[in-house]
Amino acid sequence: MKVDILAFGVHPDDLELGCGGTILAAIAEGKKVAVVDLTRGELGTRGSAEIRTQEALNAAKILGVEHRENLDMRDGFFQNDEENIRKVITSIRKYQPTVVLCSAPEDRHPDHGRSSKLIVDAAFLSGLRRIETEYDGQAQQSWRPANVFHYIQDRYLKPDFVYDISAHFEQKMKAVLCYTTQFNTTDKSEPSTYISNPDFLDVIKARALMFGKRIGVTFAEGYITQKMIGISSFDNIIQNVT
């Protein structure tokens, strides 16, 4: 079940919004990607946990990921405690990723920042062999990802680097729109929300355009890293020379 990239989101749709283009670009390069949702978004104003689970499965097909699973933490109330850290460690050891993607260090929704710290802690502790976990009745080997990168979400945070998603932006938005209860909806049977207004998706596009412009491409997604990144060739750097 080893993958190259393991992406964590708190709620179904976080991944599509924050790093959907990156996932698509990585898969187009031949990399294997799995995604993990921490909660089912059961506190969301619109839809239900059951509907959002199906929407997440539909989006996973659009993204083309290897696996999608849900850790069933409590939406809004999960804590960075041993029980939840062990859940994340089990996922990391199961998939043995080189790169982990996770929520922004701080954001409008408190779950995002809290989950960010949870994933960072679990990624480190997953490398300690004396922390014992099991999957399918078998003891797991310790595993520590090489890098943990935080995708930028609602609040503007200055990225440490941006990822060119120009060739994949339209497919990213198709995955986002799988969440028919959440985005760009004309259904008036439930209350309107911060994200249900069509203007919200305009902001997502504008952010991608802004990040893309900074490196001379059309669309990009922004990332924050707490660890210095090294390069082995200047040929792989994209920079705006205009």
C-alpha positions as CSV (number, residue, x, y, z in Angstrom):
1,M,0.0,0.0,0.0
2,K,3.1,2.3,-0.1
3,V,2.4,5.7,-1.7
4,D,4.6,8.6,-2.6
5,I,2.2,11.3,-1.1
6,L,-0.3,11.0,1.8
7,A,-2.6,13.9,2.0
8,F,-4.6,14.6,5.2
9,G,-7.7,16.8,5.4
10,V,-9.9,17.6,8.4
11,H,-13.2,17.6,6.6
12,P,-14.3,16.1,3.3
13,D,-13.5,18.8,0.7
14,D,-10.5,20.3,2.5
15,L,-8.1,18.4,0.4
16,E,-9.8,19.2,-2.9
17,L,-9.8,22.9,-2.1
18,G,-6.3,23.1,-0.6
19,C,-4.1,20.7,-2.6
20,G,-6.4,19.1,-5.2
21,G,-4.3,20.4,-8.1
22,T,-1.1,19.2,-6.6
23,I,-2.6,15.7,-6.1
24,L,-3.6,15.7,-9.8
25,A,-0.2,16.9,-11.0
26,A,1.6,14.3,-8.9
27,I,-0.5,11.5,-10.2
28,A,0.0,12.7,-13.8
29,E,3.8,12.3,-13.1
30,G,3.2,8.7,-12.1
31,K,3.2,9.2,-8.4
32,K,0.9,7.2,-6.1
33,V,-1.3,9.3,-3.8
34,A,-3.6,8.3,-0.9
35,V,-5.9,10.7,1.0
36,V,-7.2,10.6,4.6
37,D,-10.1,12.6,6.0
38,L,-9.9,13.0,9.8
39,T,-13.7,13.6,10.3
40,R,-16.9,13.2,8.3
41,G,-17.8,16.9,8.6
42,E,-20.8,16.0,10.6
43,L,-21.1,19.5,12.1
44,G,-21.4,21.1,8.7
45,T,-24.5,23.3,8.3
46,R,-25.4,21.7,4.9
47,G,-25.7,18.1,4.0
48,S,-25.0,15.2,6.3
49,A,-22.1,12.9,7.2
50,E,-23.5,10.2,5.0
51,I,-23.9,12.5,2.0
52,R,-20.5,14.0,2.4
53,T,-18.9,10.6,2.6
54,Q,-20.4,9.8,-0.8
55,E,-19.4,13.2,-2.2
56,A,-15.8,12.4,-1.0
57,L,-15.8,9.1,-2.8
58,N,-17.0,10.8,-6.0
59,A,-14.2,13.4,-5.7
60,A,-11.7,10.7,-5.1
61,K,-12.6,9.2,-8.5
62,I,-12.0,12.6,-10.1
63,L,-8.7,13.0,-8.4
64,G,-7.6,9.4,-9.3
65,V,-6.1,8.6,-5.9
66,E,-5.1,5.1,-4.8
67,H,-7.1,5.1,-1.6
68,R,-9.3,7.3,0.5
69,E,-10.2,6.6,4.1
70,N,-11.7,8.4,7.1
71,L,-10.4,8.2,10.6
72,D,-13.8,9.1,12.2
73,M,-12.5,11.7,14.6
74,R,-15.1,14.1,16.1
75,D,-15.7,17.1,13.9
76,G,-15.0,20.2,15.9
77,F,-14.0,18.3,19.1
78,F,-11.1,16.1,18.2
79,Q,-7.9,16.7,20.2
80,N,-4.2,16.3,19.7
81,D,-4.1,13.4,22.1
82,E,-2.6,9.9,22.2
83,E,-5.7,8.2,20.7
84,N,-5.8,10.4,17.6
85,I,-2.0,10.6,17.2
86,R,-2.0,6.8,17.1
87,K,-4.7,6.8,14.4
88,V,-2.6,9.1,12.2
89,I,0.6,7.1,12.9
90,T,-1.2,3.9,11.8
91,S,-2.2,5.6,8.5
92,I,1.4,6.9,8.0
93,R,2.9,3.5,8.7
94,K,0.4,1.8,6.4
95,Y,1.1,4.0,3.4
96,Q,4.8,4.8,4.1
97,P,4.7,8.1,2.2
98,T,7.7,10.2,1.4
99,V,5.7,13.4,1.5
100,V,2.7,14.3,3.8
101,L,0.4,17.1,3.0
102,C,-1.8,18.6,5.7
103,S,-3.8,21.7,6.8
104,A,-2.5,25.2,7.2
105,P,-0.8,26.0,10.6
106,E,-3.6,28.4,11.4
107,D,-6.8,29.2,9.6
108,R,-10.4,30.5,9.9
109,H,-11.7,27.1,11.0
110,P,-10.0,26.1,14.3
111,D,-10.0,22.4,13.3
112,H,-7.5,23.2,10.5
113,G,-4.7,24.6,12.7
114,R,-5.4,22.0,15.4
115,S,-5.1,19.1,12.9
116,S,-2.0,20.6,11.4
117,K,-0.2,20.2,14.8
118,L,-1.7,16.8,15.2
119,I,-0.3,15.6,11.8
120,V,3.2,17.1,12.4
121,D,3.4,15.4,15.8
122,A,2.3,12.1,14.5
123,A,4.6,12.3,11.5
124,F,7.6,12.6,13.9
125,L,6.4,10.0,16.4
126,S,5.7,7.5,13.6
127,G,9.4,7.2,13.3
128,L,9.9,5.9,16.8
129,R,10.0,2.1,16.9
130,R,9.1,1.9,20.5
131,I,5.6,3.3,19.7
132,E,3.8,0.1,18.7
133,T,0.8,0.0,16.3
134,E,-1.0,-2.7,14.4
135,Y,-2.9,-2.9,11.1
136,D,-5.0,-5.9,10.2
137,G,-3.6,-7.7,13.2
138,Q,0.0,-7.2,12.1
139,A,2.6,-5.2,13.9
140,Q,3.7,-2.1,11.9
141,Q,7.2,-0.9,11.2
142,S,8.2,2.6,12.2
143,W,8.1,5.1,9.4
144,R,8.9,8.8,9.2
145,P,8.0,10.9,6.1
146,A,10.8,12.9,4.6
147,N,8.7,16.1,4.5
148,V,5.5,17.5,5.8
149,F,4.0,20.4,3.8
150,H,1.0,22.6,4.8
151,Y,-1.3,23.6,2.1
152,I,-2.8,27.1,2.4
153,Q,-6.6,27.3,3.0
154,D,-9.0,30.1,3.7
155,R,-6.7,32.8,5.3
156,Y,-3.9,34.2,3.3
157,L,-0.6,33.0,4.5
158,K,2.7,33.7,2.8
159,P,3.8,30.5,1.1
160,D,7.3,29.1,1.3
161,F,6.8,27.7,-2.2
162,V,4.1,27.3,-4.7
163,Y,3.2,24.3,-6.9
164,D,2.3,24.8,-10.6
165,I,-1.2,23.3,-11.2
166,S,-2.0,25.1,-14.4
167,A,-2.7,21.9,-16.4
168,H,-4.9,20.5,-13.6
169,F,-6.9,23.4,-12.3
170,E,-10.1,22.6,-14.2
171,Q,-10.0,19.0,-13.0
172,K,-9.4,20.2,-9.4
173,M,-12.6,22.3,-9.6
174,K,-14.5,19.3,-10.9
175,A,-13.5,17.5,-7.8
176,V,-14.5,20.4,-5.6
177,L,-17.9,20.5,-7.3
178,C,-18.5,16.9,-6.3
179,Y,-19.5,18.4,-3.0
180,T,-22.9,19.4,-4.3
181,T,-24.3,20.2,-0.8
182,Q,-21.5,22.6,0.0
183,F,-20.5,24.7,-3.1
184,N,-22.1,26.9,-5.7
185,T,-25.5,25.5,-4.7
186,T,-28.9,26.9,-5.6
187,D,-30.6,24.6,-3.0
188,K,-32.5,27.0,-0.7
189,S,-33.8,24.2,1.6
190,E,-30.8,24.6,3.9
191,P,-29.2,27.8,5.3
192,S,-26.6,29.6,3.2
193,T,-23.1,29.4,4.5
194,Y,-19.7,31.0,4.1
195,I,-18.8,28.5,1.4
196,S,-22.1,27.9,-0.4
197,N,-22.1,31.3,-2.0
198,P,-20.7,31.1,-5.6
199,D,-18.4,33.9,-4.8
200,F,-16.4,31.5,-2.6
201,L,-15.2,29.6,-5.6
202,D,-14.2,32.8,-7.3
203,V,-11.9,33.4,-4.3
204,I,-10.4,29.9,-4.8
205,K,-9.7,30.7,-8.4
206,A,-8.3,34.2,-7.6
207,R,-5.9,32.7,-5.0
208,A,-4.6,30.2,-7.5
209,L,-4.2,32.9,-10.1
210,M,-2.3,35.1,-7.7
211,F,0.1,32.3,-6.7
212,G,0.5,31.3,-10.3
213,K,1.4,34.9,-11.3
214,R,4.2,35.0,-8.8
215,I,6.1,32.3,-10.7
216,G,4.9,33.1,-14.3
217,V,2.3,30.3,-14.6
218,T,-1.5,30.4,-14.7
219,F,-2.5,28.6,-11.6
220,A,-0.6,27.4,-8.5
221,E,-1.2,26.2,-4.9
222,G,0.7,27.5,-2.0
223,Y,2.6,25.6,0.7
224,I,4.3,26.3,4.0
225,T,7.2,24.1,5.3
226,Q,8.7,24.1,8.8
227,K,11.8,22.3,7.4
228,M,14.4,23.8,5.1
229,I,14.2,22.4,1.6
230,G,17.4,21.7,-0.4
231,I,17.8,21.5,-4.2
232,S,20.2,19.6,-6.4
233,S,19.6,21.5,-9.6
234,F,18.6,25.0,-10.6
235,D,16.9,23.5,-13.6
236,N,13.9,22.5,-11.5
237,I,13.2,26.0,-10.2
238,I,10.3,27.8,-11.8
239,Q,10.6,31.6,-11.5
240,N,9.0,34.5,-13.2
241,V,11.6,36.3,-15.3
242,T,9.3,39.0,-16.6
